[in-house]
Amino acid sequence: MANALGLDFGTTNTVLAQRAQGEETASIRFDSPAGSSDTMRTALSFIKDPQLGASALQVEAGSSAISTFIDNPGECRFLQSIKTFAASPLFQGTLVHARRFQFEDLMEVFLKRLENYAGDNWPSPVSRIVTGRPVHFAGANPDADLAIRRYSEALGRLGFPELHYVYEPVAAAFYFAQNLTHDATVLVADFGGGTSDFSLIRFETKAGRVSAIPVGQSGVGVAGDQFDARMIDHLVAPEIGKGSQFKSFGKRLDVPGNYYRNFSRWNQLSIFKTTKEYADLKALVRQAVEPDKLELFIDLIEHDEGYQLHQAVSATKMALSGAEEAEFEFSPLGAAGRKIVRRQDFETWIEADLAAITAALDDVLEKTGTAAGAVDKVFLTGGTSFVPAVRNIFAERFAADCIETGGELISIAHGLALIGERDDIEQWTVPVVTPVPA
């Protein structure tokens, strides 16, 4: 055995796995102050700890980070969905209690905290780590090479001798393929928080060993977080000044929409709080036609309501997966924070996103010349796959009996661990572009 570790560093959750006995895989278990779990929310909290020194920070990850944030309002810096910054050239770090952290610093701190939580469960020694990566990273103009350089820098600091990268849907496909009883062409649709990725693979068994022929991949930087942003944009943004105006030199001008794009990305609110844009927003209150709305906007930012907003949106979105309407409740808005949301309206809000996901699916079929009828199995994984409008995309193209779900949280990490033990690992990995020296 190569003693490999599979790392699914997800936008929402992170899972690590390794192969145990035979072909069986097991998730690494973490024991944190918040309890024991084999998945970890991709979140960090930083709070000053005088007992450790004037400049020392107490760091927690996952559910412990959330608990620390809730228990210490105003004192705790809370960051989540760190992965969404990986491929952004615009993200040059963030200040945390007067200390600047680059992306690779945040990833390193997060993984070291997980190693600490794992204790004796942390595998040692590890000869190679196999990390999942999306087909297309999230963001307006994502730089995949930059993201992988940042990943490699963070992982290198943890001392792993071999670094390998595998497309996340390929890893999920490999995990699902362990249960195939015959040769099959498999399509895996992996819906994470930031990306929707598709991988088409032909699996064949020869002499008891699974072999695979990668057929094609596609993806788009649209998934659950974008759906959340649409909901926030329609339910919350109008209550905090979207569409309102301010006075300038005798004219009435619209409040800049970019403030609300930042707000709709609830997982970036902690970053937004430290930007010049936020300073400009606060200065705009004196000129606002409806200052109360902008003051409420600022109040939500100052009190770090991003996590509570995420909880409210997630609950509504989940309820809409099983009902035609659901109540959205976000108490910081007062009476304006209670609304009935119809599934039909929600699906209208995400029409453009559904079209982008559909286009990515069609792309992988078209560029590989694969007819829908030639796909033997379709595996849907990730929380967004439960959204009825997303499931309908597949129901309209594939036979109902070939569509399956499962392994929403573990499939990628376990597939990575299995791939990591293979002697033909290079067949599965994505080549890393080495930057040319200046």
C-alpha positions as CSV (number, residue, x, y, z in Angstrom):
1,M,0.0,0.0,0.0
2,A,1.1,3.5,-0.8
3,N,-0.4,4.8,2.5
4,A,-2.2,7.6,0.7
5,L,-4.5,10.2,2.1
6,G,-7.5,11.5,0.1
7,L,-8.4,15.1,0.8
8,D,-11.7,16.6,-0.3
9,F,-11.2,20.3,0.6
10,G,-14.7,21.4,-0.1
11,T,-16.4,24.8,-0.2
12,T,-18.8,23.8,2.5
13,N,-17.3,20.6,4.1
14,T,-13.9,18.9,4.2
15,V,-13.4,15.2,4.4
16,L,-10.2,13.1,4.6
17,A,-10.0,9.4,4.0
18,Q,-7.6,6.5,3.6
19,R,-7.9,2.9,2.5
20,A,-8.0,0.5,5.4
21,Q,-8.4,-3.2,4.9
22,G,-8.6,-4.5,1.3
23,E,-10.5,-2.1,-0.8
24,E,-12.4,-0.6,2.1
25,T,-11.9,3.1,2.9
26,A,-12.5,5.0,6.1
27,S,-12.9,8.7,6.8
28,I,-10.6,10.3,9.3
29,R,-12.4,11.0,12.5
30,F,-12.0,14.4,14.3
31,D,-12.6,15.1,18.0
32,S,-13.0,18.8,18.5
33,P,-14.5,20.8,21.3
34,A,-17.8,20.7,19.4
35,G,-17.8,16.9,19.4
36,S,-16.8,14.0,17.2
37,S,-17.3,13.9,13.4
38,D,-15.9,12.5,10.2
39,T,-16.7,15.6,8.3
40,M,-15.5,19.1,9.0
41,R,-17.2,22.4,8.0
42,T,-14.7,24.4,6.0
43,A,-14.6,27.3,8.4
44,L,-12.1,29.0,10.8
45,S,-12.5,31.3,13.8
46,F,-9.8,33.5,15.3
47,I,-10.0,35.1,18.7
48,K,-7.4,36.8,20.8
49,D,-6.2,34.7,23.7
50,P,-4.4,36.8,26.4
51,Q,-3.3,33.6,28.1
52,L,-1.2,32.7,25.0
53,G,0.3,36.2,24.7
54,A,-0.7,39.6,23.6
55,S,-0.5,38.8,19.8
56,A,-1.5,35.1,20.0
57,L,-4.7,33.8,18.4
58,Q,-6.9,30.9,19.5
59,V,-7.9,29.1,16.3
60,E,-10.8,26.7,15.9
61,A,-12.1,24.9,12.8
62,G,-15.4,23.4,11.7
63,S,-18.3,23.3,14.1
64,S,-16.0,24.6,16.9
65,A,-15.3,27.7,14.8
66,I,-19.0,28.3,14.5
67,S,-19.5,27.8,18.2
68,T,-16.7,30.2,19.0
69,F,-18.1,32.8,16.6
70,I,-21.6,32.5,18.1
71,D,-20.3,32.7,21.7
72,N,-18.0,35.7,21.1
73,P,-19.9,38.2,19.0
74,G,-17.7,41.2,18.0
75,E,-14.5,39.5,19.3
76,C,-14.2,36.6,16.9
77,R,-13.1,36.8,13.3
78,F,-15.0,34.1,11.3
79,L,-14.1,32.8,7.9
80,Q,-15.8,30.1,5.9
81,S,-16.0,28.7,2.3
82,I,-12.2,29.5,2.1
83,K,-12.0,27.5,-1.1
84,T,-13.9,30.2,-3.0
85,F,-10.9,32.5,-2.8
86,A,-8.4,29.9,-4.1
87,A,-8.5,30.8,-7.8
88,S,-9.0,34.6,-7.4
89,P,-6.0,36.8,-8.4
90,L,-7.9,39.6,-6.6
91,F,-7.7,37.9,-3.3
92,Q,-4.3,39.0,-1.9
93,G,-5.0,38.1,1.7
94,T,-7.2,39.3,4.6
95,L,-6.4,41.0,7.9
96,V,-7.2,38.9,11.0
97,H,-6.7,40.8,14.2
98,A,-4.0,43.0,12.5
99,R,-2.3,39.9,11.0
100,R,-2.4,39.3,7.3
101,F,-3.3,35.8,6.1
102,Q,-2.9,34.7,2.5
103,F,-5.0,31.9,1.0
104,E,-2.3,29.4,1.6
105,D,-1.9,30.5,5.2
106,L,-5.7,29.9,5.8
107,M,-5.6,26.5,4.2
108,E,-2.5,25.5,6.2
109,V,-4.0,26.7,9.5
110,F,-7.3,24.9,8.7
111,L,-5.6,21.5,7.9
112,K,-3.2,21.8,10.9
113,R,-6.3,22.2,13.1
114,L,-7.8,19.1,11.6
115,E,-4.6,17.2,12.2
116,N,-4.8,18.3,15.8
117,Y,-8.4,17.3,16.1
118,A,-7.6,13.9,14.6
119,G,-4.9,13.1,17.1
120,D,-4.0,9.4,16.9
121,N,-6.4,9.0,14.1
122,W,-4.2,11.1,11.8
123,P,-2.4,8.6,9.5
124,S,1.4,8.5,9.8
125,P,3.5,8.3,7.8
126,V,1.7,9.5,4.7
127,S,3.6,8.9,1.5
128,R,1.2,10.9,-0.8
129,I,-1.8,13.1,-0.5
130,V,-4.4,13.1,-3.3
131,T,-6.4,16.3,-3.4
132,G,-9.6,16.9,-5.3
133,R,-10.0,19.9,-7.5
134,P,-13.0,21.2,-9.4
135,V,-13.0,21.0,-13.2
136,H,-13.6,24.8,-13.1
137,F,-13.0,26.8,-10.0
138,A,-15.6,29.2,-8.7
139,G,-15.3,32.9,-9.4
140,A,-15.7,35.5,-12.1
141,N,-12.3,34.9,-13.7
142,P,-10.8,31.9,-11.9
143,D,-7.1,31.1,-12.4
144,A,-6.8,27.4,-11.9
145,D,-3.0,27.3,-12.0
146,L,-2.9,30.0,-9.3
147,A,-5.3,27.9,-7.2
148,I,-3.1,24.8,-7.5
149,R,0.0,26.7,-6.7
150,R,-1.7,27.9,-3.6
151,Y,-2.9,24.4,-2.7
152,S,0.6,23.0,-3.2
153,E,2.2,25.7,-1.1
154,A,-0.1,25.0,1.8
155,L,0.1,21.2,1.5
156,G,3.9,21.4,1.1
157,R,4.1,23.1,4.5
158,L,2.5,20.0,6.1
159,G,5.3,17.9,4.8
160,F,3.6,15.5,2.4
161,P,6.3,14.1,0.1
162,E,4.0,13.5,-2.9
163,L,1.2,15.8,-4.1
164,H,-1.4,14.7,-6.6
165,Y,-4.6,16.4,-7.9
166,V,-7.6,14.6,-9.3
167,Y,-10.8,16.1,-10.7
168,E,-13.5,15.9,-8.0
169,P,-16.1,14.2,-10.2
170,V,-13.4,11.7,-11.4
171,A,-12.8,10.7,-7.7
172,A,-16.5,10.4,-7.1
173,A,-16.9,8.3,-10.2
174,F,-14.1,6.0,-9.0
175,Y,-15.9,5.6,-5.6
176,F,-19.2,4.7,-7.2
177,A,-17.5,2.4,-9.7
178,Q,-16.6,0.0,-6.8
179,N,-20.2,-1.2,-6.8
180,L,-20.5,-1.8,-10.5
181,T,-21.3,-5.4,-11.4
182,H,-20.6,-4.9,-15.1
183,D,-18.7,-2.7,-17.5
184,A,-20.3,0.7,-17.8
185,T,-20.1,4.2,-19.0
186,V,-20.6,6.4,-16.0
187,L,-21.5,10.1,-15.7
188,V,-20.9,11.7,-12.3
189,A,-22.5,15.1,-11.6
190,D,-20.9,16.6,-8.5
191,F,-22.6,19.7,-7.1
192,G,-20.5,21.4,-4.4
193,G,-21.0,24.7,-2.8
194,G,-19.1,26.7,-5.5
195,T,-19.0,24.5,-8.6
196,S,-21.0,22.0,-10.6
197,D,-18.7,19.4,-12.2
198,F,-19.3,16.6,-14.7
199,S,-17.1,13.6,-15.5
200,L,-17.7,10.9,-18.1
201,I,-15.7,7.7,-17.6
202,R,-15.8,4.2,-19.1
203,F,-15.2,1.6,-16.4
204,E,-14.1,-1.9,-17.3
205,T,-13.1,-4.9,-15.2
206,K,-10.2,-7.0,-16.4
207,A,-8.8,-9.9,-14.3
208,G,-10.6,-8.6,-11.3
209,R,-9.1,-5.1,-11.5
210,V,-11.0,-2.0,-12.3
211,S,-9.6,0.0,-15.2
212,A,-11.0,3.2,-16.6
213,I,-10.9,5.3,-19.7
214,P,-11.6,9.0,-19.0
215,V,-14.0,10.1,-21.7
216,G,-14.4,13.8,-20.8
217,Q,-15.0,16.5,-18.2
218,S,-16.9,19.7,-18.0
219,G,-18.0,22.1,-15.3
220,V,-19.1,25.6,-14.3
221,G,-18.5,27.8,-11.3
222,V,-22.2,27.7,-10.3
223,A,-23.7,25.7,-7.5
224,G,-25.4,25.9,-4.2
225,D,-23.7,29.1,-3.1
226,Q,-25.0,30.9,-6.2
227,F,-28.5,29.7,-5.5
228,D,-28.1,31.1,-2.0
229,A,-27.0,34.4,-3.5
230,R,-30.0,34.6,-5.7
231,M,-32.3,34.0,-2.7
232,I,-30.5,36.7,-0.6
233,D,-30.6,39.1,-3.5
234,H,-34.4,38.8,-3.8
235,L,-35.4,38.4,-0.1
236,V,-32.9,40.5,1.8
237,A,-31.1,43.0,-0.4
238,P,-34.2,45.2,-1.1
239,E,-34.8,45.6,2.6
240,I,-31.3,47.0,3.1
241,G,-31.2,49.5,0.3
242,K,-30.9,47.7,-3.0
243,G,-32.7,49.8,-5.6
244,S,-32.6,52.9,-3.4
245,Q,-30.9,56.2,-4.1
246,F,-28.6,58.8,-2.7
247,K,-28.2,62.5,-3.4
248,S,-25.0,63.9,-4.9
249,F,-24.6,67.5,-6.2
250,G,-28.4,68.0,-6.6
251,K,-28.9,64.7,-8.4
252,R,-30.3,61.4,-7.3
253,L,-28.2,58.4,-8.1
254,D,-28.6,54.7,-7.5
255,V,-26.8,53.1,-4.6
256,P,-24.0,51.0,-6.3
257,G,-25.1,47.4,-7.0
258,N,-21.7,46.0,-6.2
259,Y,-22.4,46.4,-2.5
260,Y,-25.2,44.0,-2.8
261,R,-23.2,41.5,-4.9
262,N,-20.8,41.4,-1.9
263,F,-23.6,41.0,0.5
264,S,-25.3,38.2,-1.4
265,R,-22.1,36.1,-1.1
266,W,-22.8,35.5,2.6
267,N,-19.6,33.6,2.9
268,Q,-17.5,36.7,1.9
269,L,-19.1,39.1,4.4
270,S,-16.2,38.9,6.8
271,I,-13.9,39.9,3.9
272,F,-16.2,42.6,2.7
273,K,-16.0,44.2,6.2
274,T,-12.3,45.0,5.7
275,T,-12.5,46.5,2.2
276,K,-12.6,50.1,0.9
277,E,-16.0,49.4,-0.6
278,Y,-17.4,48.9,2.9
279,A,-15.9,52.2,4.1
280,D,-17.5,53.9,1.1
281,L,-20.9,52.3,2.0
282,K,-20.7,53.7,5.5
283,A,-19.9,57.2,4.1
284,L,-22.9,57.0,1.8
285,V,-25.5,56.9,4.6
286,R,-25.4,60.7,5.1
287,Q,-26.5,61.2,1.5
288,A,-29.0,58.3,1.3
289,V,-32.6,58.9,0.5
290,E,-33.5,56.0,2.7
291,P,-30.8,56.1,5.3
292,D,-32.5,53.6,7.6
293,K,-32.1,50.8,5.0
294,L,-28.3,51.4,4.6
295,E,-27.9,51.7,8.4
296,L,-29.6,48.3,8.7
297,F,-27.2,47.0,6.0
298,I,-24.2,48.2,8.0
299,D,-25.6,46.8,11.2
300,L,-25.8,43.3,9.6
301,I,-22.2,43.6,8.6
302,E,-20.9,45.0,11.9
303,H,-22.7,42.2,13.8
304,D,-21.3,39.4,11.5
305,E,-24.8,38.1,10.6
306,G,-23.4,36.1,7.6
307,Y,-23.7,32.7,9.3
308,Q,-27.2,33.3,10.6
309,L,-28.2,34.4,7.1
310,H,-26.7,31.3,5.7
311,Q,-28.7,29.2,8.2
312,A,-31.9,30.9,7.2
313,V,-31.4,30.6,3.5
314,S,-30.3,26.9,3.7
315,A,-33.4,26.0,5.8
316,T,-35.6,27.7,3.2
317,K,-33.9,26.1,0.2
318,M,-34.0,22.6,1.9
319,A,-37.7,23.1,2.7
320,L,-38.4,24.0,-1.0
321,S,-36.9,20.7,-2.1
322,G,-39.9,19.0,-0.6
323,A,-42.7,21.5,-0.7
324,E,-44.1,24.1,-3.1
325,E,-43.6,26.9,-0.6
326,A,-41.6,27.6,2.6
327,E,-41.1,30.3,5.1
328,F,-37.9,32.4,5.1
329,E,-37.2,33.8,8.5
330,F,-34.2,36.1,9.3
331,S,-34.9,37.9,12.6
332,P,-32.3,40.6,12.2
333,L,-34.5,42.2,9.6
334,G,-37.5,42.4,12.0
335,A,-40.9,42.0,10.4
336,A,-39.4,42.3,6.9
337,G,-37.4,39.1,7.6
338,R,-40.4,36.8,7.5
339,K,-41.6,35.9,4.0
340,I,-43.3,33.1,2.2
341,V,-41.2,31.8,-0.7
342,R,-42.7,29.8,-3.5
343,R,-40.7,27.1,-5.3
344,Q,-41.8,28.6,-8.6
345,D,-40.3,32.0,-7.7
346,F,-37.1,30.4,-6.5
347,E,-36.7,28.5,-9.8
348,T,-37.3,31.7,-11.7
349,W,-34.5,33.4,-9.7
350,I,-32.1,30.7,-10.6
351,E,-33.0,30.3,-14.2
352,A,-29.7,31.6,-15.5
353,D,-27.8,29.3,-13.2
354,L,-29.8,26.3,-14.2
355,A,-29.0,27.2,-17.8
356,A,-25.3,27.3,-17.1
357,I,-25.4,23.9,-15.4
358,T,-27.4,22.5,-18.3
359,A,-24.9,23.9,-20.8
360,A,-22.0,22.3,-18.9
361,L,-23.8,18.9,-18.9
362,D,-24.6,19.2,-22.6
363,D,-21.0,20.3,-23.3
364,V,-19.5,17.1,-21.9
365,L,-21.9,14.9,-23.9
366,E,-21.4,16.9,-27.1
367,K,-17.7,17.2,-27.1
368,T,-17.3,13.5,-26.4
369,G,-19.9,12.5,-29.0
370,T,-21.9,10.6,-26.3
371,A,-25.6,10.2,-26.6
372,A,-27.6,10.2,-23.4
373,G,-28.8,6.7,-24.2
374,A,-25.2,5.5,-24.2
375,V,-24.7,6.5,-20.5
376,D,-25.3,3.4,-18.3
377,K,-25.2,5.1,-14.9
378,V,-25.7,8.7,-13.7
379,F,-24.5,9.4,-10.2
380,L,-25.7,12.7,-8.6
381,T,-23.8,13.8,-5.6
382,G,-23.7,17.0,-3.5
383,G,-26.4,18.8,-1.6
384,T,-27.6,20.9,-4.6
385,S,-28.5,17.6,-6.4
386,F,-31.6,17.6,-4.2
387,V,-33.0,20.8,-5.7
388,P,-35.9,19.6,-7.9
389,A,-35.1,21.9,-10.8
390,V,-31.5,20.5,-10.9
391,R,-32.8,16.9,-10.8
392,N,-35.2,17.7,-13.6
393,I,-32.2,18.5,-15.9
394,F,-31.2,14.9,-15.6
395,A,-34.7,13.4,-15.6
396,E,-35.3,15.0,-19.0
397,R,-32.2,13.5,-20.5
398,F,-31.7,10.1,-18.9
399,A,-33.8,7.0,-18.0
400,A,-35.0,7.1,-14.4
401,D,-33.6,3.7,-13.6
402,C,-30.0,4.8,-14.4
403,I,-30.0,7.8,-12.1
404,E,-28.7,7.2,-8.6
405,T,-27.7,9.3,-5.6
406,G,-25.7,8.8,-2.4
407,G,-22.4,9.4,-0.7
408,E,-23.0,13.1,-0.8
409,L,-20.3,13.9,1.8
410,I,-17.8,11.1,1.4
411,S,-17.7,10.0,-2.2
412,I,-14.9,12.4,-3.4
413,A,-12.5,11.8,-0.4
414,H,-13.0,8.0,-0.5
415,G,-12.5,8.0,-4.3
416,L,-9.3,10.0,-3.9
417,A,-8.0,7.6,-1.2
418,L,-8.6,4.6,-3.5
419,I,-6.9,6.3,-6.4
420,G,-4.0,7.1,-4.2
421,E,-3.3,3.5,-3.6
422,R,-3.0,2.6,-7.3
423,D,0.2,2.1,-9.1
424,D,-1.3,3.8,-12.2
425,I,-2.1,6.9,-10.3
426,E,-0.7,9.1,-13.1
427,Q,-3.7,7.9,-15.3
428,W,-6.1,9.7,-12.9
429,T,-4.2,12.8,-11.9
430,V,-4.4,16.3,-13.4
431,P,-0.9,17.5,-14.6
432,V,0.4,20.5,-12.6
433,V,1.7,23.4,-14.6
434,T,5.1,24.5,-13.2
435,P,5.6,28.3,-13.5
436,V,8.4,29.3,-15.8
437,P,11.1,31.3,-13.9
438,A,11.2,35.0,-14.8
